[in-house]
Amino acid sequence: VGCGHGISTVLMAQAFPNAQFIGFDFHPGSVEAARGHTQEHGLGDRLRFEVAAAKEYPGQDYDLVTFFDCLHDMGDPVGAARHVRQSLKPDGTWMIVEPMAGDRLEDNLNPVSRLFYSASTMICVPTSLAQEVGAALGAQAGERRLREVLTEGGFSRIRRAAETPFNMIMEARP
């Protein structure tokens, strides 16, 4: 969900040749570009891309739903979380990759966070504010705020699965 031009989805499809993948994005131009990548890499038999918002993508009983660097850009991240929850199998998993950020301003006084704050001010926050609800989490939401969104969306088992200096990878399960 939030697949953009589909590169991450193409990489997953290449890495897991026995799986089926669907990429969703609300931006038609990005989905068109992603469809081109599907053809370019010969994955059309098990990978497709569709235009759909995070709160409205079709389907049920997904084993895995992924969001790569997009939850903080959404106008209604809680609504997106609720939709993910109802679209997963009972034992399904939601993988969320978000910018690495501390919960307090003083935790984010470093060169990477300065870059994230700058980008967030110019891209992430205005994008969210232009959408329904306009939660404006931004790229420096922090784990505490992300956990609140996931819990409000219906997830009860949440953990930080991994991290890098740039990203926090979270796992959410019903």
BAFI-3210 file (N, C-alpha, C; in Angstrom, 3 decimals, decimal comma, padded with zeros to 6 digits):
// residues 174
n [1|2|3|4|5|6|7|8|9|10|11|12|13|14|15|16|17|18|19|20|21|22|23|24|25|26|27|28|29|30|31|32|33|34|35|36|37|38|39|40|41|42|43|44|45|46|47|48|49|50|51|52|53|54|55|56|57|58|59|60|61|62|63|64|65|66|67|68|69|70|71|72|73|74|75|76|77|78|79|80|81|82|83|84|85|86|87|88|89|90|91|92|93|94|95|96|97|98|99|100|101|102|103|104|105|106|107|108|109|110|111|112|113|114|115|116|117|118|119|120|121|122|123|124|125|126|127|128|129|130|131|132|133|134|135|136|137|138|139|140|141|142|143|144|145|146|147|148|149|150|151|152|153|154|155|156|157|158|159|160|161|162|163|164|165|166|167|168|169|170|171|172|173|174]
n.u [000,858|000,549|002,442|003,745|005,943|006,370|008,769|009,735|007,828|008,220|010,803|010,205|008,544|010,385|012,108|010,505|009,385|007,173|004,967|002,084|001,550|000,135|000,120|-000,868|-001,778|-002,740|-002,241|-002,678|-000,714|001,648|000,937|000,646|003,319|004,381|003,131|004,445|006,985|006,372|005,940|008,417|010,077|009,048|006,982|004,277|002,510|002,174|002,141|000,529|-000,699|-002,788|-005,002|-005,820|-006,911|-005,391|-007,273|-009,184|-008,475|-009,094|-009,967|-009,402|-008,211|-005,386|-002,035|000,171|000,618|002,207|003,676|005,729|007,468|005,276|003,007|003,089|002,601|-000,042|-003,380|-005,287|-004,122|-004,985|-007,432|-006,445|-004,983|-007,085|-008,343|-006,339|-006,248|-008,775|-008,441|-006,538|-005,623|-006,628|-004,220|-002,461|000,074|001,164|003,539|005,391|007,343|009,027|010,401|013,253|012,825|012,948|010,876|010,852|011,715|014,392|015,565|015,972|017,939|020,096|022,118|020,671|017,996|017,573|017,530|015,258|013,273|013,309|012,497|010,032|008,613|008,323|007,218|005,911|004,091|002,459|001,320|-000,226|-001,970|-003,461|-005,264|-008,177|-009,040|-006,298|-004,055|-001,307|001,177|003,870|007,399|008,763|007,369|007,768|008,123|006,259|003,988|003,358|002,717|000,368|-001,338|-001,443|-002,553|-005,016|-006,077|-006,712|-004,825|-003,095|-000,731|002,316|005,506|008,865|010,622|013,061|015,777|017,447|019,886|018,289|015,693|012,780|011,469|008,452|006,302|003,010|000,324|-002,912]
n.v [-001,170|002,206|002,145|003,662|004,032|001,356|-000,089|-001,325|-003,320|-004,816|-005,784|-007,434|-009,309|-010,486|-011,645|-013,515|-015,893|-017,642|-016,329|-014,137|-010,736|-007,525|-004,174|-001,097|002,284|005,687|007,471|007,865|008,224|007,221|004,544|003,783|003,988|001,982|-000,273|-000,415|-001,197|-003,761|-005,119|-004,722|-006,281|-008,774|-009,857|-010,057|-012,216|-012,629|-010,279|-007,249|-003,878|-001,436|001,390|002,787|004,041|004,059|003,519|002,191|000,109|-002,914|-006,320|-009,163|-011,200|-011,099|-012,205|-010,668|-007,221|-004,350|-001,199|001,161|003,765|005,614|005,842|008,027|010,121|010,066|011,322|010,271|008,260|006,487|005,573|004,231|002,239|000,839|-000,177|-001,835|-003,709|-005,000|-006,169|-008,135|-011,626|-013,606|-014,360|-012,692|-010,247|-006,897|-004,909|-002,128|000,419|003,163|006,515|006,748|007,935|009,650|009,899|012,338|015,764|016,380|013,915|013,828|015,464|015,462|014,880|013,281|013,384|016,125|016,443|014,867|016,372|018,693|017,747|016,720|019,006|020,318|018,421|015,987|016,791|018,866|017,234|015,395|017,202|018,074|016,110|014,121|014,286|014,938|014,380|014,820|013,521|013,476|013,044|012,636|011,254|009,355|006,427|006,049|007,588|006,337|003,776|004,420|005,058|002,549|000,915|002,194|001,595|-001,058|-003,012|-005,250|-006,497|-005,291|-004,549|-003,323|-004,407|-004,163|-001,841|000,905|003,551|005,203|004,169|002,761|-000,336|-001,783|-004,290|-005,297|-006,995|-008,530]
n.w [000,000|-000,843|-002,826|-004,753|-007,458|-007,564|-007,167|-004,759|-004,497|-006,791|-006,205|-003,990|-005,239|-006,972|-005,105|-003,833|-005,471|-005,468|-004,594|-004,740|-005,637|-004,996|-005,701|-004,323|-004,855|-004,418|-006,415|-009,765|-011,856|-010,730|-010,380|-013,035|-013,898|-012,248|-013,315|-015,731|-014,821|-013,966|-016,374|-017,589|-015,978|-016,315|-014,664|-014,758|-014,416|-011,703|-010,327|-009,834|-010,240|-008,783|-008,697|-005,709|-002,586|000,698|002,647|001,282|-000,427|-002,284|-001,299|000,855|003,540|003,368|003,676|004,277|004,604|003,449|004,250|003,059|004,136|004,115|005,787|007,548|005,829|005,227|005,281|007,005|009,009|011,031|010,050|007,811|009,135|010,386|008,120|007,071|009,155|008,936|006,472|006,635|007,094|009,953|011,208|010,003|009,007|009,420|008,008|008,726|007,582|008,613|008,853|010,966|014,140|017,233|020,181|021,426|020,948|021,661|021,287|018,647|017,674|015,572|012,611|010,669|011,529|011,314|008,552|008,006|009,378|007,807|005,237|005,963|006,727|004,297|002,541|003,664|005,808|004,525|002,521|003,999|005,305|003,151|002,706|003,600|007,018|007,844|009,638|009,886|010,763|010,002|009,187|011,514|013,476|015,528|017,622|019,749|019,000|016,568|017,495|018,901|016,765|015,460|017,457|017,884|015,451|015,710|016,252|018,381|018,977|018,738|017,581|017,472|014,917|013,631|013,035|011,479|011,078|009,597|009,284|010,898|011,501|011,855|013,220|013,085|014,495|014,646]
ca.u [000,000|001,425|003,552|004,438|006,325|006,354|010,085|009,819|006,956|008,949|011,878|009,616|008,088|011,575|012,675|009,586|008,767|005,956|003,939|001,351|001,654|-000,696|000,527|-001,926|-001,400|-003,841|-001,803|-002,739|000,544|002,590|000,489|000,995|004,766|004,587|002,720|005,554|008,036|005,917|006,210|009,865|010,713|008,394|006,304|002,845|001,694|001,960|002,241|-000,286|-000,819|-004,116|-005,228|-006,712|-006,445|-005,023|-008,474|-010,204|-008,014|-009,946|-009,406|-009,458|-007,388|-003,985|-001,045|001,086|000,418|003,386|003,684|007,106|007,679|004,104|001,947|003,160|002,128|-001,482|-004,263|-005,984|-003,374|-005,785|-008,371|-005,658|-004,694|-008,325|-008,579|-005,359|-006,682|-009,890|-008,068|-005,589|-006,049|-006,510|-002,823|-001,679|001,039|001,351|004,911|005,414|008,675|008,883|011,668|013,705|012,640|012,685|009,589|011,015|012,541|015,808|016,052|016,104|018,905|021,225|022,062|019,614|016,702|017,456|017,103|013,867|012,422|013,224|011,649|008,693|007,983|008,032|006,550|005,041|003,001|001,482|000,610|-001,245|-002,966|-004,281|-006,160|-009,206|-008,598|-005,112|-003,386|000,019|002,182|005,187|008,472|009,351|006,264|008,280|007,499|005,095|002,829|003,016|002,020|-000,986|-002,083|-001,658|-003,479|-006,333|-006,530|-007,163|-003,723|-002,760|000,646|003,139|006,900|009,886|011,288|014,437|015,991|018,700|019,919|017,317|014,353|012,239|010,619|007,517|005,424|001,733|-000,553|-004,187]
ca.v [000,000|003,363|001,537|004,588|003,476|-000,099|-000,734|-002,233|-004,459|-005,615|-006,479|-008,517|-010,345|-011,193|-012,411|-014,574|-016,276|-018,445|-015,481|-013,177|-009,393|-006,445|-002,873|-000,085|003,669|006,580|008,336|007,113|008,284|006,289|003,184|003,540|003,722|000,673|-001,296|-000,528|-001,991|-005,153|-005,670|-004,672|-007,359|-010,041|-010,350|-009,859|-013,362|-012,681|-008,935|-006,229|-002,609|-000,842|002,687|002,684|004,715|003,154|003,178|001,653|-000,922|-004,101|-007,607|-009,658|-012,379|-010,946|-012,719|-009,580|-005,897|-003,530|000,243|001,618|005,208|006,352|006,018|009,384|011,059|009,892|012,218|009,521|007,024|005,562|004,946|003,270|001,108|000,060|-000,906|-002,923|-004,720|-005,804|-006,845|-009,215|-012,892|-013,524|-014,485|-011,867|-009,295|-005,602|-004,417|-000,678|001,014|004,609|007,162|006,583|009,166|009,524|010,430|013,694|016,625|016,246|012,639|013,976|016,525|014,822|015,241|012,574|013,948|017,477|016,231|014,406|017,513|019,582|017,110|016,600|020,329|020,714|017,373|015,069|017,465|019,424|016,143|014,914|018,249|018,224|014,959|013,958|014,247|015,787|014,092|015,445|012,875|013,896|012,049|012,510|010,876|008,624|005,116|006,162|008,054|005,278|002,727|004,908|004,900|001,121|000,426|002,753|000,893|-002,409|-003,954|-005,422|-006,981|-004,362|-004,551|-002,801|-005,614|-003,828|-000,414|001,407|004,979|005,925|003,585|001,926|-001,354|-002,259|-005,397|-005,196|-008,158|-008,364]
ca.w [000,000|-000,997|-003,564|-005,648|-008,771|-007,467|-007,122|-003,613|-004,760|-007,781|-005,496|-003,203|-006,169|-007,440|-003,996|-003,424|-006,748|-005,318|-003,989|-005,553|-005,080|-005,519|-005,197|-004,372|-004,610|-004,781|-007,505|-011,028|-012,601|-010,107|-010,696|-014,443|-013,923|-011,620|-014,292|-016,676|-014,187|-013,961|-017,706|-017,800|-015,231|-016,622|-013,468|-014,954|-014,020|-010,259|-009,769|-010,509|-009,528|-008,890|-008,060|-004,552|-001,370|001,786|003,413|000,386|-001,357|-002,209|-000,925|002,221|003,819|002,987|004,625|004,612|004,012|003,748|004,015|003,082|004,208|003,635|006,776|008,098|004,810|005,001|006,005|008,050|009,264|011,842|009,106|007,025|010,028|010,534|006,873|007,032|010,139|008,421|005,222|006,926|007,676|011,419|011,613|009,084|009,545|008,771|008,130|008,540|007,587|008,779|009,192|012,350|014,910|018,656|020,601|021,949|020,107|022,005|020,750|017,195|017,360|014,888|011,182|009,937|011,927|010,737|007,163|008,040|009,731|006,641|004,223|006,515|006,691|002,913|001,756|004,395|006,517|003,588|001,847|004,925|005,538|001,952|002,622|004,621|008,415|007,957|010,910|009,821|011,618|009,566|009,175|012,849|014,367|016,689|017,858|020,635|018,218|015,613|018,258|019,160|015,512|015,218|018,481|017,562|014,256|016,031|016,427|019,795|019,102|017,964|018,023|016,569|014,435|013,256|012,821|010,926|011,408|008,772|009,295|011,963|010,901|012,876|012,895|013,800|014,321|015,362]
c.u [000,901|002,648|004,304|004,715|006,543|007,680|010,185|008,961|007,585|010,053|011,336|009,164|009,267|012,144|011,807|008,782|007,498|004,794|003,301|001,418|000,699|-000,181|-000,608|-001,319|-002,547|-003,505|-001,752|-001,425|001,597|002,221|000,811|002,488|005,064|004,200|003,794|006,691|007,664|006,246|007,712|010,583|010,034|007,651|004,785|001,967|001,420|002,113|001,356|-000,372|-002,177|-004,151|-006,233|-006,072|-006,189|-006,228|-009,506|-009,726|-008,854|-009,195|-009,482|-008,476|-005,962|-003,094|-000,180|000,667|001,635|003,107|005,146|007,149|006,479|003,035|001,925|002,686|000,606|-002,296|-004,931|-005,251|-004,144|-006,805|-007,667|-005,359|-005,924|-008,598|-007,598|-005,829|-007,785|-009,529|-007,107|-006,295|-005,931|-005,075|-001,892|-000,798|001,040|002,769|004,908|006,857|008,474|010,247|011,992|013,591|012,415|011,353|009,656|011,939|014,025|016,411|016,380|017,069|020,188|021,089|020,943|018,254|016,508|016,982|015,635|012,909|012,241|012,293|010,204|007,930|007,526|007,190|005,494|003,838|002,014|000,684|-000,510|-002,358|-003,904|-005,306|-007,206|-008,561|-007,366|-004,361|-001,980|001,027|003,586|006,233|009,128|008,280|006,758|007,483|006,247|003,852|002,408|002,271|000,580|-001,866|-002,422|-002,652|-004,891|-006,933|-006,909|-006,069|-003,325|-001,334|001,523|004,562|007,779|010,716|012,753|014,540|017,337|018,798|018,844|015,886|014,068|011,289|009,770|006,673|004,165|000,888|-001,835|-004,114]
c.v [001,228|002,983|002,489|003,948|001,972|-000,806|-001,715|-003,480|-005,385|-006,417|-007,633|-009,657|-011,145|-012,098|-013,598|-015,038|-017,117|-017,640|-014,571|-011,819|-008,440|-005,159|-001,885|001,289|004,553|007,463|007,567|007,115|007,337|004,851|002,843|003,237|002,345|-000,454|-001,491|-001,355|-003,477|-005,810|-005,761|-005,852|-008,712|-010,666|-010,295|-011,016|-013,410|-011,350|-007,997|-004,999|-002,004|000,510|002,478|003,412|003,690|002,720|002,440|000,531|-002,185|-005,324|-007,888|-010,814|-012,284|-011,527|-011,589|-008,313|-005,075|-002,067|000,669|003,141|006,011|006,592|007,453|010,448|011,047|010,843|011,539|008,206|006,022|004,851|003,915|002,037|000,230|-000,775|-002,072|-004,048|-005,597|-006,552|-008,019|-010,510|-012,759|-013,635|-013,672|-010,855|-008,016|-005,164|-002,938|-000,203|002,521|005,216|006,974|007,921|008,830|010,163|011,876|014,490|016,416|014,909|012,743|015,093|015,894|015,117|014,556|013,169|015,364|017,388|015,807|015,541|018,450|019,003|017,035|017,919|020,690|019,696|016,626|015,757|018,113|018,350|015,628|015,946|018,444|017,095|014,999|013,704|015,135|015,613|014,686|014,850|013,351|012,809|011,856|012,125|010,188|007,359|005,224|006,573|007,008|004,143|003,150|004,722|003,431|000,531|000,918|002,079|-000,552|-003,441|-004,027|-005,923|-006,161|-004,448|-003,879|-004,014|-005,364|-002,317|-000,192|002,861|005,784|005,421|002,783|000,947|-001,942|-003,388|-005,225|-006,406|-007,925|-008,780]
c.w [000,000|-001,809|-004,481|-006,997|-008,724|-007,333|-005,954|-003,845|-005,793|-007,095|-004,651|-004,106|-006,722|-006,348|-003,587|-004,642|-006,635|-004,743|-005,036|-004,865|-005,779|-004,882|-005,364|-004,103|-005,079|-005,983|-008,835|-011,821|-012,043|-010,420|-012,140|-014,587|-013,335|-012,577|-015,351|-016,113|-014,155|-015,296|-017,963|-017,132|-015,420|-015,457|-013,577|-014,529|-012,512|-009,555|-010,562|-009,616|-009,818|-008,197|-006,931|-003,375|-000,270|002,620|002,575|-000,526|-001,174|-001,695|000,550|002,338|003,286|004,086|005,158|003,880|004,409|003,423|004,129|003,023|003,702|004,694|007,308|007,115|004,648|005,856|007,179|008,313|010,119|010,950|008,236|007,875|010,214|009,283|006,737|007,947|009,581|007,145|005,430|007,330|009,191|011,930|010,706|009,787|008,724|009,061|007,785|008,635|007,596|009,081|010,680|013,071|016,365|018,993|021,071|021,026|020,393|021,547|019,260|016,790|016,819|013,392|010,395|010,264|011,393|009,281|007,123|008,406|008,542|005,584|004,700|006,433|005,280|002,136|002,575|005,042|005,541|002,843|002,730|005,119|004,348|001,803|003,738|005,990|008,617|009,263|011,002|010,800|011,270|009,749|010,533|013,872|015,633|016,951|018,721|019,837|017,189|016,309|018,584|017,930|015,281|016,208|018,205|016,338|014,492|016,208|017,897|020,003|018,160|018,493|016,984|016,168|014,110|013,132|012,166|011,367|010,663|008,912|010,560|011,273|012,013|012,323|013,738|013,453|015,118|016,826]
res [v|g|c|g|h|g|i|s|t|v|l|m|a|q|a|f|p|n|a|q|f|i|g|f|d|f|h|p|g|s|v|e|a|a|r|g|h|t|q|e|h|g|l|g|d|r|l|r|f|e|v|a|a|a|k|e|y|p|g|q|d|y|d|l|v|t|f|f|d|c|l|h|d|m|g|d|p|v|g|a|a|r|h|v|r|q|s|l|k|p|d|g|t|w|m|i|v|e|p|m|a|g|d|r|l|e|d|n|l|n|p|v|s|r|l|f|y|s|a|s|t|m|i|c|v|p|t|s|l|a|q|e|v|g|a|a|l|g|a|q|a|g|e|r|r|l|r|e|v|l|t|e|g|g|f|s|r|i|r|r|a|a|e|t|p|f|n|m|i|m|e|a|r|p]
***
